[in-house]
Each structure stands twice: as structure tokens, then as C-alpha cells.
């Protein structure tokens, strides 16, 4: 092994600790126990316990006193929130997401690509009556979320295909797309419409529409803006779709440096026709 090998300087204990944290990304696990982590990582429970105890002491993991199981800790959120570019995206998208949530009475998100997943950068809930599993900083699979498909559908073909090869085809509902062929067929519709749909694919009784957002690279999405509502209605044919597309255009222009945000202009379907 030479100095040019990226594994040359690898520290085994640190690698193991990172592997523990990564287990919470698989299948969007909220909590995991020592036994489950031991089986997944194929290492003794005693070793897992020492790793978990160390991560807990530094607030990278938290222990649920009722179940005895572990979840991701606040320190990870603090680290993620301190990344300058992501912090900039949160601040920039907040007013748009707030207006979009209020205008459509839904839950809005701004998400970016992270491997074969998306990560929620910001979330707004005007009416907190809808229970979603999403949270700022949390990962979600790309193949069954509207935001994931909105980004994937407009990536260059080689980049899109490489990501599809990395997908772990986990079923979340009976509507979840489970093959690359089905996903590619869905993405053809995304490209034709200009937006993506999640019709109960990631969570039962949840309908979501998302549109890509661009930055300095005009042909590569920087992220996606979305709105989620409890059920699909005929409103989605006009008002919701056009309002989400309008929000995506406004965020795109803001990311590109144009002074597009006007707090005095309501984000409603009527403004689109003005």
C-alpha cells in the first residue's frame, strides 16, 4: 500500500464509528439497537457498545431511555448546519418556502442531491396537521420522492445512470418504484412535464409535487423545491403545479444573484397570471 492509496491513512476505529452512523441512513432508520448494529456490521456487541458509547458522549448519537435504542444526535445537525453553502441555501430558500407553504396549505421542502439520496436542507409547515417523516438534515431515497425524481430527471444521462446504479431498492409503500426500468419511464414523464410527482410512493396518503431549481450550472439542478399534501385533488392540475413551478423559478433566479424576492408580492396562482 502506497501513500497515494486513500486507505493508507485510514484509522480502523474511526472507520467503524463512521459505519455505525451510516447505518441510520439505510432505510431511514429512526433508531437502532446494539444487537441490530452488531448484526449489520458483523462485529461483536461489546465492540459496538464501546463505539456507540463514545459517539453518545460526543452527542453524535442519543439514547432513547424508554427503548434503550439509539438515534442520531444533535451534534450531526450542528455540523451540517455549519457548512457555509448549505447555510446559505437555508437562509435563501426560507422566505420562498414559507410563502409556498402558506399559499398551498402544505409542507414545503428544499432538497439537494446526496449520492443516491436527497437531503432536506429546509422545511416549512404553515399548517402543522400533516405527519411527515421528513426533517431538516435527514436523507430520503431518490427513487420514490418527488424532489429526488425532479433532480434526477434533469441530470446529464451519465450522471443519472450512475446514481441509479447506486440505488438500494427499498419498498416503502405498494406504489414505490422498484426497478430501474420503472424509474426511467417515470423520469421521461418528469422531463416532459417539467416537474415530478410522488403519489404515495414514499409515504401512504401523501401526495407531493417537486420542481428542479438551478444555480450557476444551467443544465444541472442545484436542488428541488416541493410541496406535500395529504391527498391528491383536481387542484394539482393547475394551481399547485404552477405555483410550485413559479417558486422554483424564483429560487433559481435568487441563486443566480437576481433580486427576485419581493416580500410584498404574495405567492399565489393569481400572481402567475399577472
Secondary structure, DSSP 8 states (H G I E B T S, - for coil): --TTSTTTT--HHHHHHHHHHHGGGGGG-S-B-HHHHHHHHTS-HHHHHHHHHHHHHTTSEEE-TTT--EEE-HHHHHHHHT-HHHHHHHHHHHHHHHHHHHHHTSEEEEEEEETTEEEEEEEEESSTT---S--TT-EEESTTSHHHHHHHTTS-HHHHHHHHHH-----SSTT---SHHHHHHHHHHHHHHSSEEEESSSSTT-EEEEEEEE-SSTTSEEEEEEEEESS--GGGGTHHHHHHHHHHHHHHHHHTT-----TTS--SHHHHH-
